Amino acid sequence: MKREVIWKTSVQTTAEAEEAVAELLSSHVALSPSAYTDAETGITAVSAYSTTPPKNLLVTKEALDRGLTEIRNCGLDIGSGKITIRKLPREDWAESWKRHFPPLEIGNALLIKPSWSKRRPRKGQQLVVLDPGLSFGTGQHPTTEFCLRELVRHRDPALKQSVLDLGTGSGILAIAAVKLSYAPVHALDFDPQAVSVARANARSNRVQRKIHIDQSDLTQMPARTSQRYDVMCANLLANLVIAERKRILARLNPTGVLVIAGILKREFNEVRKNYESVGMKLVASRAQKEWRSGSFIYRELHR
Protein backbone atom coordinates (compact mmCIF):
# COMPACT_ATOMS: atom_id res chain seq x y z
CA MET A 1 0.00 0.00 0.00
CA LYS A 2 1.38 3.40 -1.00
CA ARG A 3 2.29 5.59 1.96
CA GLU A 4 0.34 8.85 1.93
CA VAL A 5 2.39 12.04 2.04
CA ILE A 6 1.80 15.70 2.66
CA TRP A 7 3.70 18.45 0.85
CA LYS A 8 4.97 21.27 3.05
CA THR A 9 5.97 24.64 1.62
CA SER A 10 7.61 26.96 4.17
CA VAL A 11 9.04 30.46 4.17
CA GLN A 12 11.36 31.70 6.92
CA THR A 13 10.41 35.27 7.77
CA THR A 14 9.69 37.64 10.66
CA ALA A 15 6.64 38.23 12.83
CA GLU A 16 6.32 41.63 11.12
CA ALA A 17 5.80 40.06 7.68
CA GLU A 18 3.92 36.97 8.87
CA GLU A 19 0.48 37.97 7.54
CA ALA A 20 1.77 39.13 4.16
CA VAL A 21 3.75 35.91 3.67
CA ALA A 22 0.73 33.83 4.69
CA GLU A 23 -1.36 35.60 2.05
CA LEU A 24 1.36 34.90 -0.52
CA LEU A 25 1.34 31.17 0.28
CA SER A 26 -2.47 31.14 0.15
CA SER A 27 -2.31 32.51 -3.39
CA HIS A 28 0.33 30.15 -4.76
CA VAL A 29 0.31 26.97 -2.66
CA ALA A 30 -2.65 26.21 -0.39
CA LEU A 31 -5.28 27.91 1.69
CA SER A 32 -5.00 28.48 5.46
CA PRO A 33 -1.22 28.53 6.03
CA SER A 34 0.00 28.23 9.62
CA ALA A 35 2.74 30.23 11.34
CA TYR A 36 5.12 29.24 14.11
CA THR A 37 7.76 31.41 15.81
CA ASP A 38 10.72 29.66 17.41
CA ALA A 39 11.07 30.93 20.99
CA GLU A 40 14.88 30.67 20.92
CA THR A 41 15.75 32.05 17.48
CA GLY A 42 12.82 34.41 17.00
CA ILE A 43 12.44 33.15 13.42
CA THR A 44 8.90 32.81 12.12
CA ALA A 45 8.10 29.98 9.71
CA VAL A 46 4.93 30.30 7.64
CA SER A 47 3.91 26.96 6.15
CA ALA A 48 1.23 25.68 3.78
CA TYR A 49 0.32 22.00 3.49
CA SER A 50 -1.12 20.13 0.53
CA THR A 51 -1.79 16.50 -0.34
CA THR A 52 -0.83 17.19 -3.98
CA PRO A 53 2.71 18.19 -5.03
CA PRO A 54 3.38 21.51 -6.75
CA LYS A 55 3.06 21.14 -10.52
CA ASN A 56 6.53 22.61 -10.98
CA LEU A 57 8.85 23.19 -8.03
CA LEU A 58 11.01 25.73 -9.86
CA VAL A 59 8.03 27.78 -11.07
CA THR A 60 6.48 27.76 -7.58
CA LYS A 61 9.72 28.95 -5.96
CA GLU A 62 10.16 31.68 -8.56
CA ALA A 63 6.59 32.92 -7.94
CA LEU A 64 7.20 32.97 -4.20
CA ASP A 65 10.51 34.80 -4.69
CA ARG A 66 8.76 37.50 -6.73
CA GLY A 67 6.08 37.82 -4.07
CA LEU A 68 8.65 38.14 -1.28
CA THR A 69 10.43 40.87 -3.24
CA GLU A 70 7.14 42.79 -3.51
CA ILE A 71 6.57 42.42 0.25
CA ARG A 72 10.10 43.71 0.94
CA ASN A 73 9.53 46.66 -1.40
CA CYS A 74 6.45 47.57 0.65
CA GLY A 75 8.79 48.21 3.60
CA LEU A 76 8.33 45.01 5.58
CA ASP A 77 11.28 43.10 7.00
CA ILE A 78 10.91 39.59 5.57
CA GLY A 79 14.02 38.16 7.25
CA SER A 80 15.91 35.53 5.28
CA GLY A 81 12.95 34.69 3.05
CA LYS A 82 14.28 31.14 2.70
CA ILE A 83 11.84 28.88 0.84
CA THR A 84 11.68 25.12 1.36
CA ILE A 85 9.38 22.61 -0.32
CA ARG A 86 9.43 19.04 0.89
CA LYS A 87 7.19 16.06 1.44
CA LEU A 88 6.41 14.51 4.81
CA PRO A 89 4.77 11.23 5.75
CA ARG A 90 1.36 12.16 7.17
CA GLU A 91 2.11 10.47 10.51
CA ASP A 92 5.39 12.39 10.92
CA TRP A 93 3.74 15.69 9.97
CA ALA A 94 1.05 15.24 12.61
CA GLU A 95 3.54 14.50 15.37
CA SER A 96 5.93 17.30 14.40
CA TRP A 97 3.04 19.76 14.47
CA LYS A 98 2.28 18.74 18.05
CA ARG A 99 5.89 19.36 19.08
CA HIS A 100 5.40 23.06 18.32
CA PHE A 101 3.05 23.33 21.32
CA PRO A 102 4.87 22.08 24.43
CA PRO A 103 3.44 22.58 27.94
CA LEU A 104 3.98 26.02 29.46
CA GLU A 105 4.56 26.62 33.16
CA ILE A 106 3.83 29.98 34.77
CA GLY A 107 5.89 29.54 37.93
CA ASN A 108 4.27 27.35 40.54
CA ALA A 109 0.81 28.69 39.77
CA LEU A 110 -0.20 27.50 36.30
CA LEU A 111 0.42 24.70 33.83
CA ILE A 112 -0.90 25.30 30.31
CA LYS A 113 -0.80 22.22 28.10
CA PRO A 114 -2.43 20.67 25.01
CA SER A 115 -4.68 17.65 25.50
CA TRP A 116 -2.13 15.21 24.05
CA SER A 117 0.54 16.10 26.62
CA LYS A 118 1.01 13.67 29.51
CA ARG A 119 2.56 16.35 31.75
CA ARG A 120 0.92 16.53 35.17
CA PRO A 121 0.68 19.71 37.24
CA ARG A 122 3.01 19.98 40.20
CA LYS A 123 1.63 20.49 43.68
CA GLY A 124 -0.16 23.83 43.83
CA GLN A 125 -0.29 24.33 40.06
CA GLN A 126 -3.64 24.93 38.40
CA LEU A 127 -4.14 23.16 35.08
CA VAL A 128 -5.45 24.70 31.85
CA VAL A 129 -5.86 22.31 28.91
CA LEU A 130 -5.97 24.09 25.57
CA ASP A 131 -5.36 22.79 22.07
CA PRO A 132 -4.16 25.16 19.33
CA GLY A 133 -6.91 26.22 16.96
CA LEU A 134 -8.13 29.07 14.83
CA SER A 135 -8.49 31.56 17.70
CA PHE A 136 -5.49 33.46 18.99
CA GLY A 137 -4.01 32.33 22.29
CA THR A 138 -2.30 29.11 23.32
CA GLY A 139 0.16 30.63 25.77
CA GLN A 140 3.08 30.17 23.37
CA HIS A 141 2.85 33.70 21.99
CA PRO A 142 4.95 36.11 24.09
CA THR A 143 2.08 38.59 24.55
CA THR A 144 -0.26 35.90 25.86
CA GLU A 145 2.44 34.59 28.17
CA PHE A 146 3.01 38.09 29.57
CA CYS A 147 -0.70 38.41 30.39
CA LEU A 148 -0.67 35.02 32.12
CA ARG A 149 2.30 36.01 34.24
CA GLU A 150 0.63 39.29 35.20
CA LEU A 151 -2.54 37.46 36.24
CA VAL A 152 -0.42 35.30 38.53
CA ARG A 153 1.62 38.25 39.85
CA HIS A 154 -1.37 40.40 40.78
CA ARG A 155 -3.49 37.70 42.37
CA ASP A 156 -3.92 38.36 46.11
CA PRO A 157 -5.53 35.33 47.79
CA ALA A 158 -6.73 37.55 50.63
CA LEU A 159 -8.88 39.61 48.27
CA LYS A 160 -11.81 39.06 45.96
CA GLN A 161 -10.58 40.29 42.57
CA SER A 162 -12.40 40.57 39.26
CA VAL A 163 -11.06 40.22 35.71
CA LEU A 164 -12.13 41.53 32.30
CA ASP A 165 -10.47 39.98 29.25
CA LEU A 166 -10.86 42.19 26.16
CA GLY A 167 -10.23 40.29 22.94
CA THR A 168 -10.36 36.90 24.60
CA GLY A 169 -9.56 34.81 21.49
CA SER A 170 -9.28 31.21 22.69
CA GLY A 171 -10.39 32.22 26.19
CA ILE A 172 -7.06 31.21 27.71
CA LEU A 173 -6.70 34.27 29.97
CA ALA A 174 -10.24 34.11 31.30
CA ILE A 175 -9.93 30.37 31.97
CA ALA A 176 -6.60 30.90 33.74
CA ALA A 177 -8.16 33.71 35.80
CA VAL A 178 -10.88 31.38 37.06
CA LYS A 179 -8.31 28.71 37.86
CA LEU A 180 -6.45 31.34 39.92
CA SER A 181 -9.70 32.09 41.83
CA TYR A 182 -10.45 35.48 40.30
CA ALA A 183 -14.17 36.29 40.42
CA PRO A 184 -16.17 37.44 38.64
CA VAL A 185 -14.47 36.85 35.29
CA HIS A 186 -15.84 38.36 32.09
CA ALA A 187 -14.48 37.87 28.56
CA LEU A 188 -15.36 39.68 25.34
CA ASP A 189 -14.48 39.28 21.67
CA PHE A 190 -15.75 40.87 18.48
CA ASP A 191 -15.33 37.65 16.46
CA PRO A 192 -18.25 35.19 16.86
CA GLN A 193 -15.97 32.27 16.00
CA ALA A 194 -13.58 33.24 18.78
CA VAL A 195 -16.49 33.44 21.22
CA SER A 196 -17.61 29.95 20.19
CA VAL A 197 -14.09 28.55 20.64
CA ALA A 198 -13.64 30.30 24.00
CA ARG A 199 -16.91 28.86 25.29
CA ALA A 200 -15.92 25.38 24.13
CA ASN A 201 -12.55 25.71 25.87
CA ALA A 202 -14.28 26.90 29.05
CA ARG A 203 -16.51 23.82 28.95
CA SER A 204 -13.58 21.46 28.41
CA ASN A 205 -11.86 23.01 31.44
CA ARG A 206 -15.10 22.78 33.44
CA VAL A 207 -15.24 26.50 34.23
CA GLN A 208 -18.07 27.56 31.89
CA ARG A 209 -20.32 28.50 34.82
CA LYS A 210 -17.67 30.81 36.25
CA ILE A 211 -16.98 32.85 33.10
CA HIS A 212 -19.29 35.20 31.21
CA ILE A 213 -18.13 35.11 27.58
CA ASP A 214 -19.90 37.50 25.21
CA GLN A 215 -19.59 38.73 21.65
CA SER A 216 -19.14 42.47 21.86
CA ASP A 217 -17.61 45.31 19.87
CA LEU A 218 -15.46 47.49 22.12
CA THR A 219 -16.10 50.53 19.92
CA GLN A 220 -19.86 50.20 20.50
CA MET A 221 -19.78 49.57 24.25
CA PRO A 222 -21.15 52.29 26.60
CA ALA A 223 -18.62 55.00 27.37
CA ARG A 224 -19.68 54.86 31.03
CA THR A 225 -20.44 51.86 33.23
CA SER A 226 -20.75 50.99 36.88
CA GLN A 227 -19.10 47.60 36.35
CA ARG A 228 -15.38 47.91 37.07
CA TYR A 229 -12.60 45.34 37.29
CA ASP A 230 -9.47 44.85 39.38
CA VAL A 231 -7.41 43.39 36.54
CA MET A 232 -8.05 44.04 32.86
CA CYS A 233 -6.25 42.37 29.97
CA ALA A 234 -6.40 44.18 26.63
CA ASN A 235 -4.66 41.98 24.09
CA LEU A 236 -5.59 44.24 21.18
CA LEU A 237 -4.12 46.23 18.31
CA ALA A 238 -2.35 49.48 19.22
CA ASN A 239 -4.72 51.74 17.29
CA LEU A 240 -7.73 50.23 19.05
CA VAL A 241 -6.12 50.50 22.50
CA ILE A 242 -5.46 54.18 21.85
CA ALA A 243 -8.75 55.09 20.14
CA GLU A 244 -10.87 53.38 22.81
CA ARG A 245 -8.86 54.49 25.85
CA LYS A 246 -11.88 56.10 27.53
CA ARG A 247 -14.03 52.99 27.16
CA ILE A 248 -11.23 50.77 28.46
CA LEU A 249 -10.41 52.92 31.49
CA ALA A 250 -14.09 53.38 32.33
CA ARG A 251 -14.07 49.68 33.24
CA LEU A 252 -10.92 49.69 35.38
CA ASN A 253 -11.09 50.07 39.15
CA PRO A 254 -9.10 53.13 40.32
CA THR A 255 -6.74 50.79 42.20
CA GLY A 256 -6.71 48.20 39.40
CA VAL A 257 -4.13 47.00 36.90
CA LEU A 258 -4.44 47.32 33.13
CA VAL A 259 -2.38 44.82 31.14
CA ILE A 260 -1.88 45.88 27.52
CA ALA A 261 -0.39 43.30 25.17
CA GLY A 262 -0.21 42.39 21.50
CA ILE A 263 1.60 45.63 20.66
CA LEU A 264 4.43 45.84 18.12
CA LYS A 265 7.64 47.27 19.59
CA ARG A 266 7.60 50.26 17.28
CA GLU A 267 4.06 51.17 18.41
CA PHE A 268 4.43 50.68 22.14
CA ASN A 269 5.85 54.10 23.01
CA GLU A 270 2.82 55.78 21.48
CA VAL A 271 0.53 53.58 23.56
CA ARG A 272 2.56 54.32 26.68
CA LYS A 273 2.50 58.10 26.15
CA ASN A 274 -1.24 58.00 25.50
CA TYR A 275 -1.99 56.29 28.81
CA GLU A 276 0.59 58.27 30.78
CA SER A 277 -1.14 61.45 29.59
CA VAL A 278 -4.18 60.54 31.71
CA GLY A 279 -2.21 59.78 34.87
CA MET A 280 -1.18 56.16 34.40
CA LYS A 281 2.23 54.67 35.10
CA LEU A 282 3.99 51.74 33.45
CA VAL A 283 4.94 49.32 36.24
CA ALA A 284 5.95 46.22 34.30
CA SER A 285 7.02 45.64 30.72
CA ARG A 286 8.46 42.91 28.56
CA ALA A 287 9.81 42.99 25.03
CA GLN A 288 10.22 39.77 23.08
CA LYS A 289 10.69 39.26 19.36
CA GLU A 290 8.59 41.90 17.57
CA TRP A 291 6.30 42.48 20.54
CA ARG A 292 6.14 44.54 23.70
CA SER A 293 3.59 44.37 26.51
CA GLY A 294 3.08 46.39 29.66
CA SER A 295 1.05 46.78 32.85
CA PHE A 296 -0.28 50.16 33.96
CA ILE A 297 -1.69 51.57 37.19
CA TYR A 298 -2.93 55.03 38.15
CA ARG A 299 0.07 57.05 39.34
CA GLU A 300 -1.57 59.21 42.02
CA LEU A 301 -3.28 56.33 43.80
CA HIS A 302 -0.10 54.27 44.17
CA ARG A 303 2.38 56.81 45.54
Secondary structure, 3 states (H helix, E strand, C coil): CCCCEEEEEEEEECHHHHHHHHHHHHHHCCCCCEEEECCCCCCEEEEEEECCCCCCHHHHHHHHHHHHHHHHHCCCCCCCCCEEEEEEEHHHHHHHHHHCCCCEEECCCEEEECCCCCCCCCCCCEEEECCCCCCCCCCCCHHHHHHHHHHHHCCCCCCCCCEEEECCCCCHHHHHHHHCCCCCEEEEECCHHHHHHHHHHHHHCCCHHHEEEEECCHHHCCCCCCCCEEEEEEECCHHHHHHCHHHHHCCEEEEEEEEEEEEEHHHHHHHHHHHHCCCEEEEEEEEECCEEEEEEEECHHHC
